Amino acid sequence: MRPRRRTLLALLVAAAWPGLPVARAAEPVSAPPERQALVIGNGAYNNGLLPNTRADADLIAGALRRAGFRVTVAKDLGRSALYDTVRQFATGLTAGATAVVYYAGHGMQINGVNYLIPTDMSPTSEAGVALKAYPLSALHERLALAPSAVNMVILDACRNNPFQPMPAVRMRAIGNLGLGPAVAPRGTLVAYSTAPGQLAEDGTGRKNSIYTETLAGLIGQPGLPVTELFRTLADQVRRRTLEDQQPWVESSLVGDAYFRPPPGLRYGAPMAPDKTGAVAGAAKPAGRYRSGDKPGALGSEGDAAWYRHLDERGWTELDWQLQQRVGQSGAGEVAELKRRAARGNVVAMTTLGRIEQACQGGAGRAACSKRARQWFQQAATLGFPVAQNELGEMYYEGREVPKDLAAARRWLTQAAQANYPRARINLAQLDMMQSRSPEAVRNLLDTLMKSNQSMMAPPGR
């Protein structure tokens, strides 16, 4: 940079009065780094329309604009257009910018490599995917070369309306039509609408997918760090889909990054470092964070799971939803529940247990009860209170298992700690039966009175 020239008058004054301070031109105030977003909605595929993606793109674009982002929207991109659009976006990023790329559409993995599917692609073989699809790594490489400080990639992909292979294809089973796990590049957060290998709800009968609709609402909350935002997003999606869809996050960001910074925090403004030298409010590349790596992470079970914080009304509505699933279960639904249970879905396990419980009498009754107990045992061990209560009731009543009040108390206590109404009533009844004291009777009556109204109220009122 060339030195700033001093005016002739300033030079004369300085020569005449060497000790006199001379006013200098004010330093230019640097503008805060930009916040830029690329929003892609691919829906008009050669193999058929994916209904919600373009509406999802509009919804997210609006939420980001309201949060202060400069947004570029692109829809129904073929392969060449995908490359060009991402390149132009990455090239236009400014130093220190916060960059967001949102993609709604099809995605798949082949041999561990993730691809976003252009609208002009018709998959015919595994070998052809690399030639016709857009590798996710190409997007990461573009962002890694950009001068942006924070990169967030959000993938609402692997929808539940995947490509149907044509008769001559040599692709593997439908299980490959989901994105696989990947390592987030330095300084990047990558959010997936589903866990690796899952298929996402496309929102059939809805305007938007559940993931995107929930995300758009959370983007509007000021002062919510992105790590907390995606943890909340995962909990809400898991609850709304009864664990059928489990969002996933890979991140190498440390510090706080925001879609909408809290009041008073302006990106790019000078901020004082803390005792460790870190700057509050600034996201920096550092150690990795992956959902599921530690207790409390996104998608975790145990005390961090969404169902551990339901109130009595929430539990009543969840029970009603489970019973609806049991009543509507046919052979196809049972097969799908088993697939989800194999992926660790505790709601699916418990539903399968209740289906087996509904098995009518006859020679197969004992086998049904055994399978029910096995499903409940799996879900109870993973911490699901409904299954813990079911297992406690089986031991309490001696139903198809030896009566064991100690085992019943153990499982019922765990379920009651999550405020599950049926477990609290069962536990109070067990206390009364064993002690028969006036205090135990009063406790049972109080528990019944507190739980009765919420448990009997019809859902949705």
N, C-alpha and C positions, 0 to 999 in steps of 0.2 A: 504494500500500500504506500503511495506517495505521501510525504509529509505535508500537512496542511500549510498553505502559504499564509503569511501574515500580511495584513493590509499595509500600504505605504504609511498611513497615519500612525499605525501601531509601531512601525519600525522607527519613525521619527521620535515618537514619545519615548520609546525604550532607550534610544541613544541619548536623549536629553536628560532623562530621569531614570537611571539604571535600576534603582531600587523600587520603582513604582510598579505595583502589580497591574497587569494588562488583562482586560476581560477577553476571554476566548469564546468562540462560537460554541453553543451548546452541543454536546454529543448527541447524535441521533438516537432516539429511543427504539430499541429493537422490538418488533411485534412478536407476540407469543407464537410459538410454533403452531402450525396449522393442524387441524383435526380433519382428516379426509377419509372418505369411505367409498368403496366400490361394492355395489349391490347387484348380484346376478340372479336372475330367475329363469331357469331353463324348464320349459313345459311342453313346447310343441315338438315332440320327438317324432322321428320317422315311424317309430313303432306304436305311436299313439300318444294322446294328450295326457300329461300329468297335471291334474286340474288346478292345484292350489298354488303352485310355485310362483306364478307371476303376481298373484294377490299377496303372497308372502313377501315378495321383494318390495312391493309398494308399501306394505305395512312397516317393514324394517326401515326403508328409506325415510319415511315420515318420522319415525321415532328418532332416527339419527339426526335428521335435520333439526328437529326440536331440541336435541341435545347439543347443537352447535357444530355439527359436522358439515363439511362441504361434500355433497353426495353425488356420485355418478351412478346411474341406473342403466343396466344393460339386460336385455331379455332375449331368450331363444337364440343363443350363440352357437354357431358351428365351431369346428375345431380351429380354423384359422382366425375367426373372430375372437375366440377365447384367448388365444395367444396374443393377438394385437391389443385387446382390451386390457389385459393384465399388464402387458408391457407399457402401454401408455399411462396407466394408473401409477405404476411403480416409478416410472421416469419422472412423473410430475410431483412426487413426494418431496417435501422440503425438509431441510435439516431439523432434527428434533421433533418431527411431526408424530402424531398418533395416527396410525393407519388401521382401518378396519376393512376386511374383505368378508362379505357374507355371500354364501352360495346356497341356493335352493334348487334341487334337481336330483338326477340319478348319480350314483357313485358306485364303484365296485373295486374289488381288490383281486389281483391276479398274482399269484406267487409272492404274496406279501407286499406288493406295490399297489398303492392307492391311485385311482383315476377318477376324475370328474368326467361325466359323459356329455359330449357335445350333442346338440339336437340333430345333427346330420349323420350320426353314427348308428349303424345297424350291426350289432355284434354277431359275428359268424364263427369265430374261433378265438381261443385264448391268445394265439400269436398275433391276431389282428387287432387286439385291444391296444397294444402298445403303439401301433401305427395310426389308430383312428381316434383314440381317446386323449384326454389332456391329463398328464401326470401331475398329481398334487405336488410332487417335488419341484416342478417347474415354477409353481406359484411361490413356494418357500424360497427358492433361489432368487427370484426377482425381488422379493421383499428383503432378503438378506443383503442384497447389493444396494438397496435404497438407503438414503440418509436418515430415515425415520428412526425415532428412538423407541417406540412401542408399536408392535405389530400384533393384531388380533385377527385370526382367521376363524370364521364361524361356518360350520358345514351342516346344513339341514338336508342331508343327503340320505342315500340308501332307503328310499321310501318304500311303502308296502305295495307299490304298484310297479314292480320291476319289469325289465324286458322279458318277454316270453321268447325263449330260444326257438329259432326256426328249425324245421325237421332235420336239416343237414348239419347243425352245429355240433362242435366237439367240446363245448364248454362243460365245466363240472356242474354240480348240483346248484340249486338256487342259493344255498348257503354262502356261495362266493360273492353274491351280489350285494355285499355290504362293505363298508370301509373297515380296514384293519387298523390295529394300533400302530402309531408312528411316534417318533421322537420330535418334540417341538424344537425348531432351530433356536439359536441364541436370541434372546430378546423378543420371544414370540409366545403368544398363547394360542393354542388351537383347541376349539370347542367343537365337539361332535354331538349331533342330536341323539345319538344312540351309542351304547357300548360297542366295542369291536365285534363285528359280525352280526349285529342285530339289524332288523329292519324297522324303520320309523313309521309312526302313524302319519298318513298323508292328510288326515282330516276329512275323511269321507263324510259327506253331508254337512261339512263346515266350510266356511270361507277360507280359513287359514289352518295350517298345521298347529297342533297343540304346542309344540316346541317354540315355533316362531311367535305365536300369539302370546305365550308367556314371556318370552324374551323381550318383545316390544314393550310390554307393560313395565318390566324391570328397568329397561334402559332409561325410562323417564324419571326414575327415582334419584334425586341429587344426593351426592355424598356416599354412594354405595360402591365400595371398591369392587373391581371386576372379579376378584377371587370369591368374595362373598356373594356377588351377583350370580355367578355361575353355580355356586353351591345351593343358593336358594332356588335357582332355575331347575337344577336337578331334582331337588326335593319336590317341587311343585309338579313337574312333569311325571315323576314316578308316582305321585299320589293320584294325579288325574288319569293316569293310564293303568292304575293298580299294578305298578311294577313292570308292566309289559314293555315300557320304553325307559331306558336307563341312560341318561346323558353322560358324557365322558369328556374329560378335559386333560390336555397336556400343556404344561406351562413351564417356561424358563424365566418368568418375570419375578423379580423380587421388589418389594416396596409396593406402594399403592398406585394403581392406575384406575381411571374412572371413565365411564361414558359421560357422566355429568358430574364434574368436580363439586365438592361441597362449597357453600358460599364463602367467598374470600380467598379461595385458592385459584390462582390463575396460572395455567401452564406457561412456563417461560419466565415467570416472575422470579426474582432472586429469592431463594429460600435458604434458611440457615441449616447447616448440617447438625445432626444429633451427635451424641457422644461417640458413636462408632464411625462418624464421618459420612453416614448415609444422609441423603436429602429427603425430607418428608414429602410425600406426594409425588415422588419421581419413581418411575418404574425402570429397573436396570436389569440387564441379563446377569444371572447368577445361578445358584443351585437349582436343580430341576424339581418340579412339583407335578405329580401325576395322580389323578383321581384314583382312590383305592389303595394308595401306598401306606396310609396310616389311619388310625382311628379318627373319625371326624372328617375324613376327606370326602370328596364328592362321590356319591354312589355307595357309601359305606353302609354297613349294617350296624346293629347294636344301638347304643344310646343316641347316635347321631342320625338314625334313620327317621324319615318323616313321620312314620306311624307312632313313634315314641312320644309325640307331642300332641296327639289328638285329644280333644275334650270328649265328654260322654256323647254329645250329639254327633261328633265326627265318627266315633266308634260305631254308633248305631247305624249311621248311613253306610259305613264300610261293610258292616255285617249284612245289610240289606243288599248291597251290590254283590257280595259274595254269593248270597242265596240266589240272586237273579242268574248268576253264571251257572250255578249248580242246576237250576231248573231248565236252562237252555242248552245243556251240554249234550251234544251228539257225538258220534264217533270222530268226526273231523275236529270238533272243539277239544275233545280229550287228547287227541294226538298233538294238537297245538299247545295245550297246557303242559303236556309232558316235555315238549321241546323247550318251553320257557322254564319249566322246573329244572331241567338239566343245566340251564344257564344260571341257576341260583335264584330264580324268582320265587320268593316265599309265599306270595299270594297265590301263585299257580299251584304250589305244593299243597297249600291248605285247601284250595278249591278241589283238588284231586282227592284229598282225604275226605272231604264232605261228600263228594260223589260216591266214593266207596262206602261211606257210612249209610248212604241212602239205598244201598243194595238190599233187595228184599230177601226174605227168608229162603230156606232151602239148603241144599247141599253146599252151595257156594258162599253161604253167609260167613262162615269162619274165615274163608280166604279173603273176602271183602274187608272184614274187620282187621285182619292182619295187615293188608295193604294200606288201609286208612291209618292205622297206628304208625306204619313206616313213614307215610307222607307227613303226618303231624310231627313225628319225631325229628325229621329233617328240618322242617320249618321252625320248630320250637328251639332246636339247637342253635339255629341262626338268629334267634331272638325275636321271632314274630309272636306277639302276645295272643293273637286269636288261636294259633296252633298250640301255644303253651296251655291255654285254657282247655282246649279240646282234649289234650293229653291228660291234664289234671282231672277232668271229668271222668275219663276212662278209668283212671286209677281210683278215683273217689268212689265210683259206682261198681268197680270190679267188672266192667263191661269188656268181655273178650280178653281181659288180662287179670292176673291175680289182684285182688283188692289190696291197695297199698296206700294208706293215708299219709305216710311220710312223703312218698313220691308225689302224691296229689298236692300236698301242701307246698312242696318245693316249686312245682310248675305253676300252681295258682298264684303263689306269692310273686313270682317273676312277672306274670301277666298283670296282676293287680297294681304293681309298681308303675305300669304304663297307663294307669287309670282306665283299664278295660272294664266296663261295667259288669259283664257276666262273671269275670274272674273275681271282682270285689264281692259280689253277692255270694258266689260259691265259697270263697274263703271265709266270709262271715258265717255262712251256714256250717262250714266245717268247724269253726271255733265254737259255735253254739252246741254242736253235736258232741264235741269232745269235752267241753267244760260244763255246759248246761248252767252257767252262772247267769244272774240277772244282767250283768254287764254285757255278756255275750249276746243275750236276747235283745237288749236295747241296741247294741251295735248292728245286729242283723236288721232290725226294724228301721233304724236310721239309714242304713245302706239301701234298703229297698225303697224307702221314700225318696231319697235323693236321686236314685237311678231310674225310678219308674217313669217319670214324666219324659225324660229324654229318650228312653228306650222305646216307649210306646208311641211317640209322635211320628207321624208319617214323614219319610224323607222329603226334603225340598220345601218344608214349611217353616 
